[in-house]
């Protein structure tokens, strides 16, 4: 595995984890709104 491949993998993983976090946040906000409203 070359250095560039490693960088590419890192970016992909980071992006996936950011999307995952945003999805969780969205679900959490929806959940909280459902409780209070």
Secondary structure as UniProt FT lines:
FT   HELIX           3..36
//
